[in-house]
């Protein structure tokens, strides 16, 4: 595999959660990282902590002007774009009775179209670098959660996009993969249902027994897989579950004890 040292990396949604974890891992490995998102205070705090190797800008991936600014900032900061981590996302959970055209359009614009069009904007630089795109998917494509259809279908589209772009861009030297995280503590879980931090963590922890490994994951563990997919030269079109076995669909109820024969 290649080394992270000297790479120029873009991480969308880099101010918290998985995006922050990915940014930290790349900076610690010697990369120059550009993070973006909608909340200045979060981005600034991460960049200040990581030092001069990390720069930031407030940008919305649904805006063509903002996407152009992301690319310009990354090229000025890192001299190239070797890796694009498309992590920006919005979780919109509603029962079918509450769906609206506007709500569905909003989640698809952020979770699908924004990542598609940012990849397009970065493409000349990715081709020049023989680089990589990593999309962040979701366990919601493997397990059915009532009320989560809008989010789940957006992440299903991301997985399909990964495979199609891998086939299209492979001949031009660009690898495209995706990570499908399981239950990890991120702010999106709080925003999805207007939960407090403690409530969101309690909900996540209650899922521990559904994992083969008996616990929820960490953003660092997702970042570890993102690093691998960024650097592995012969891996493309993969959607990798990093979920502690949650996608196995483990049944946690104990079976009825067998009566002993007399």
Helices and strands as residue ranges (DSSP letters): E 8-12, H 17-28, E 32-37, H 40-50, G 51-53, E 54-58, H 64-78, E 83-86, G 96-98, H 101-108, I 109-113, H 114-129, E 132-136, G 139-141, H 149-170, E 175-181, H 187-191, H 197-205, G 208-210, H 219-231, E 239-242, G 246-248
